[in-house]
Amino acid sequence: MERTFIEHSEEQHLIKREIKNKIEYLSDLNVAVSQSLSGRIGAEISLNFLFESGHMIANAIKQYELGYFDAAFYSLRSILELFMLLVYFIEHQTIDLDVHVKKWNHLKHMDTYARMNAYLRSHSDLYINITSVMSPYFENLEELNKKLNKKFHKQSFHNFYVNRSHPVFGKKYDNDKEQEFF
């Protein structure tokens, strides 16, 4: 079958991949999410965030395999924002959780990841304690967030679709290294 102009335009610069351990990752993800269910009173809001994050990871894998690398990395970064938002909501649980959730749910202005992180670091004794005890984990999260931002903000020519498969500019693009990062 002959490719149409539209198909060519849509797929011209996509580099499709296969994630080798996809079934294992998705299975682990399913187990992790299902085992994260808690009977803790007041943590019910976290279920929606956990399930959504699980779907976003599965979607990111599919997007990456189809060649939509920036959408995949954006999905992964969005998961970090979801978890920061969840922590932010839970921190406000005793004070004004309903106010914050309504504001968020009605698409009102909400703080960014960085602002929520800064707020929690200066106002939440629990968050301060956890980030200090688990500092390597949180340092890795911050580094991951920075790397993901560079991918979907198109910082560097190798993050352009048109340069990834280009005979000259594409030489700086390392498919294996990116797939390992993903």
Sine and cosine of phi, psi and omega as CSV:
sin_phi,cos_phi,sin_psi,cos_psi,sin_omega,cos_omega
0.00,0.00,0.68,-0.74,-0.02,-1.00
-0.98,0.19,0.69,-0.72,0.05,-1.00
-0.97,0.26,0.66,-0.75,0.04,-1.00
-0.99,0.11,0.24,-0.97,0.06,-1.00
-0.85,0.52,-0.65,0.76,-0.01,-1.00
-0.90,0.43,-0.72,0.70,0.03,-1.00
-0.87,0.49,-0.67,0.74,0.03,-1.00
-0.88,0.47,-0.71,0.70,0.00,-1.00
-0.89,0.45,-0.65,0.76,-0.03,-1.00
-0.95,0.33,-0.53,0.85,-0.13,-0.99
-0.92,-0.38,0.04,1.00,-0.13,-0.99
-0.80,0.60,-0.70,0.71,-0.11,-0.99
-0.93,-0.36,0.25,0.97,0.02,-1.00
-0.99,0.14,0.69,-0.73,0.10,-1.00
-0.93,-0.37,0.97,-0.23,-0.04,-1.00
-0.98,0.18,0.55,-0.84,-0.05,-1.00
-0.67,-0.74,0.21,-0.98,0.14,-0.99
-0.83,-0.55,0.82,-0.57,0.07,-1.00
-0.98,0.18,0.90,-0.44,-0.15,-0.99
-0.86,0.51,-0.69,0.72,-0.08,-1.00
-0.97,-0.25,0.52,0.86,-0.10,-0.99
-0.83,0.56,-0.73,0.68,-0.04,-1.00
-0.88,0.47,-0.66,0.75,0.03,-1.00
-0.90,0.44,-0.70,0.71,0.00,-1.00
-0.88,0.47,-0.72,0.69,-0.03,-1.00
-0.92,0.39,-0.60,0.80,0.05,-1.00
-0.91,0.42,-0.73,0.69,0.04,-1.00
-0.87,0.50,-0.66,0.75,0.02,-1.00
-0.88,0.48,-0.71,0.70,-0.01,-1.00
-0.88,0.48,-0.69,0.73,0.02,-1.00
-0.91,0.42,-0.71,0.70,-0.03,-1.00
-0.88,0.48,-0.68,0.73,-0.01,-1.00
-0.93,0.37,-0.70,0.71,-0.04,-1.00
-0.92,0.39,-0.50,0.86,0.02,-1.00
-1.00,0.09,-0.10,0.99,0.02,-1.00
-1.00,0.07,-0.07,1.00,-0.01,-1.00
-0.90,0.43,0.72,-0.70,-0.10,-1.00
-0.82,-0.57,0.53,-0.85,0.10,-1.00
-1.00,-0.06,0.14,0.99,-0.04,-1.00
-0.89,0.46,0.81,-0.59,0.02,-1.00
-0.93,0.38,0.75,-0.67,0.01,-1.00
1.00,-0.08,-0.13,0.99,-0.02,-1.00
-0.97,-0.23,0.20,0.98,-0.05,-1.00
-0.86,0.52,-0.54,0.84,-0.02,-1.00
-0.87,0.49,-0.46,0.89,-0.05,-1.00
-0.92,0.38,-0.41,0.91,-0.02,-1.00
-0.86,0.51,-0.73,0.68,0.01,-1.00
-0.87,0.48,-0.65,0.76,0.00,-1.00
-0.92,0.40,-0.65,0.76,0.02,-1.00
-0.91,0.42,-0.73,0.68,-0.01,-1.00
-0.90,0.43,-0.67,0.75,0.02,-1.00
-0.89,0.46,-0.68,0.74,0.02,-1.00
-0.89,0.46,-0.65,0.76,0.05,-1.00
-0.87,0.49,-0.69,0.72,0.04,-1.00
-0.91,0.42,-0.61,0.80,-0.01,-1.00
-0.92,0.40,-0.59,0.81,0.05,-1.00
-0.92,0.40,-0.71,0.70,0.03,-1.00
-0.87,0.49,-0.67,0.74,0.03,-1.00
-0.90,0.43,-0.65,0.76,0.00,-1.00
-0.88,0.47,-0.64,0.76,0.04,-1.00
-0.88,0.48,-0.72,0.70,0.00,-1.00
-0.90,0.44,-0.70,0.71,0.02,-1.00
-0.86,0.51,-0.68,0.73,-0.01,-1.00
-0.90,0.44,-0.69,0.72,0.01,-1.00
-0.89,0.45,-0.56,0.83,0.01,-1.00
-0.97,0.22,-0.17,0.99,0.04,-1.00
0.98,-0.22,0.00,1.00,0.00,-1.00
-1.00,0.02,0.94,0.35,-0.15,-0.99
-0.89,0.45,-0.65,0.76,-0.05,-1.00
-0.93,0.37,-0.61,0.79,0.06,-1.00
-0.91,0.42,-0.63,0.78,0.02,-1.00
-0.89,0.45,-0.72,0.69,0.00,-1.00
-0.93,0.38,-0.55,0.83,0.06,-1.00
-0.90,0.43,-0.65,0.76,0.04,-1.00
-0.87,0.49,-0.68,0.74,0.01,-1.00
-0.90,0.43,-0.66,0.75,0.02,-1.00
-0.91,0.41,-0.60,0.80,0.02,-1.00
-0.88,0.48,-0.52,0.86,0.04,-1.00
-0.91,0.42,-0.65,0.76,0.06,-1.00
-0.87,0.49,-0.65,0.76,0.03,-1.00
-0.91,0.41,-0.64,0.77,0.02,-1.00
-0.87,0.49,-0.69,0.72,-0.01,-1.00
-0.93,0.36,-0.59,0.80,0.07,-1.00
-0.90,0.43,-0.67,0.74,0.02,-1.00
-0.89,0.46,-0.66,0.75,0.02,-1.00
-0.88,0.47,-0.72,0.69,0.03,-1.00
-0.88,0.48,-0.67,0.74,0.02,-1.00
-0.87,0.50,-0.71,0.71,0.03,-1.00
-0.91,0.42,-0.72,0.70,-0.03,-1.00
-0.90,0.44,-0.58,0.81,0.05,-1.00
-0.89,0.45,-0.53,0.85,0.00,-1.00
-1.00,-0.02,0.16,0.99,-0.09,-1.00
-0.84,0.54,-0.67,0.75,-0.08,-1.00
-0.99,0.13,-0.33,0.94,-0.08,-1.00
-0.99,-0.15,-0.96,0.28,-0.14,-0.99
-0.59,-0.81,0.77,0.64,-0.01,-1.00
-0.85,0.53,-0.72,0.69,-0.03,-1.00
-0.84,0.54,-0.63,0.78,0.00,-1.00
-0.90,0.44,-0.72,0.70,-0.03,-1.00
-0.93,0.38,-0.68,0.73,0.00,-1.00
-0.91,0.41,-0.66,0.75,0.03,-1.00
-0.89,0.45,-0.68,0.73,0.03,-1.00
-0.85,0.53,-0.73,0.68,0.01,-1.00
-0.91,0.41,-0.73,0.69,-0.07,-1.00
-0.92,0.38,-0.44,0.90,0.04,-1.00
-1.00,-0.08,0.29,0.96,0.10,-0.99
0.88,0.48,0.50,0.86,0.10,-1.00
-0.98,0.21,0.24,-0.97,-0.01,-1.00
-0.86,0.51,0.74,-0.67,0.07,-1.00
-0.81,-0.58,0.41,-0.91,0.05,-1.00
-0.91,0.42,0.41,-0.91,0.05,-1.00
-0.98,0.18,0.14,-0.99,0.06,-1.00
-0.80,0.60,-0.76,0.65,-0.05,-1.00
-0.89,0.46,-0.67,0.74,0.00,-1.00
-0.94,0.35,-0.64,0.77,0.05,-1.00
-0.90,0.43,-0.66,0.75,0.03,-1.00
-0.87,0.49,-0.72,0.69,0.01,-1.00
-0.89,0.45,-0.67,0.75,0.03,-1.00
-0.87,0.49,-0.75,0.66,-0.04,-1.00
-0.90,0.43,-0.60,0.80,0.01,-1.00
-0.92,0.38,-0.38,0.93,-0.01,-1.00
-0.96,-0.29,-0.23,0.97,-0.08,-1.00
-0.84,-0.55,-0.20,0.98,-0.08,-1.00
-0.90,-0.43,0.95,-0.31,0.03,-1.00
-0.87,0.49,-0.62,0.78,0.01,-1.00
-0.90,0.44,-0.72,0.69,0.00,-1.00
-0.90,0.45,-0.67,0.74,0.03,-1.00
-0.87,0.49,-0.69,0.72,0.00,-1.00
-0.90,0.43,-0.74,0.67,-0.03,-1.00
-0.90,0.44,-0.68,0.73,-0.02,-1.00
-0.92,0.38,-0.48,0.88,0.04,-1.00
-0.98,0.20,-0.64,0.77,0.01,-1.00
-0.93,0.37,-0.60,0.80,-0.03,-1.00
-0.94,-0.34,0.64,0.77,-0.12,-0.99
-0.84,0.55,-0.65,0.76,0.03,-1.00
-0.86,0.51,-0.64,0.77,0.02,-1.00
-0.88,0.48,-0.74,0.67,-0.04,-1.00
-0.95,0.31,-0.52,0.85,0.10,-0.99
-0.90,0.43,-0.65,0.76,0.07,-1.00
-0.90,0.44,-0.64,0.77,0.05,-1.00
-0.88,0.47,-0.69,0.73,0.01,-1.00
-0.89,0.45,-0.68,0.73,0.01,-1.00
-0.91,0.42,-0.67,0.74,0.04,-1.00
-0.88,0.48,-0.70,0.71,0.01,-1.00
-0.85,0.52,-0.69,0.73,0.02,-1.00
-0.89,0.45,-0.69,0.72,0.00,-1.00
-0.91,0.42,-0.66,0.75,0.02,-1.00
-0.90,0.43,-0.64,0.77,0.04,-1.00
-0.85,0.52,-0.66,0.75,-0.02,-1.00
-0.90,0.43,-0.57,0.82,0.00,-1.00
-0.91,0.42,-0.80,0.60,-0.12,-0.99
-1.00,0.01,-0.17,0.99,0.15,-0.99
-1.00,0.03,0.06,1.00,0.09,-1.00
0.88,0.47,0.61,0.79,0.06,-1.00
-0.99,0.17,0.90,-0.43,-0.01,-1.00
0.99,-0.16,0.60,-0.80,-0.03,-1.00
-0.89,0.45,-0.47,0.88,-0.01,-1.00
-0.95,0.33,-0.11,0.99,0.10,-0.99
-0.99,-0.11,0.18,0.98,0.11,-0.99
-1.00,-0.07,0.70,-0.72,0.06,-1.00
-0.84,0.55,-0.70,0.72,-0.12,-0.99
-0.92,0.39,-0.37,0.93,-0.02,-1.00
-1.00,-0.08,-0.32,0.95,-0.08,-1.00
-0.91,0.42,-0.58,0.82,-0.01,-1.00
-0.95,-0.31,0.15,0.99,-0.01,-1.00
-0.95,0.30,0.67,-0.74,-0.06,-1.00
-0.88,0.48,-0.50,0.86,-0.01,-1.00
-0.99,-0.16,-0.84,0.55,-0.07,-1.00
-0.93,0.36,-0.49,0.87,-0.04,-1.00
-0.94,0.35,-0.21,0.98,-0.01,-1.00
-0.89,0.45,-0.44,0.90,0.00,-1.00
-0.99,0.11,-0.21,0.98,0.00,-1.00
-0.99,0.11,0.82,-0.58,-0.02,-1.00
-0.93,-0.37,0.99,-0.17,-0.05,-1.00
-0.85,0.52,-0.71,0.70,-0.03,-1.00
-0.90,0.44,-0.67,0.74,0.00,-1.00
-0.90,0.43,-0.68,0.74,0.01,-1.00
-0.91,0.41,-0.67,0.74,-0.01,-1.00
-0.90,0.43,-0.60,0.80,0.07,-1.00
-0.90,0.44,-0.66,0.75,0.04,-1.00
-0.89,0.45,-0.66,0.75,-0.01,-1.00
-0.89,0.46,0.00,0.00,0.00,0.00
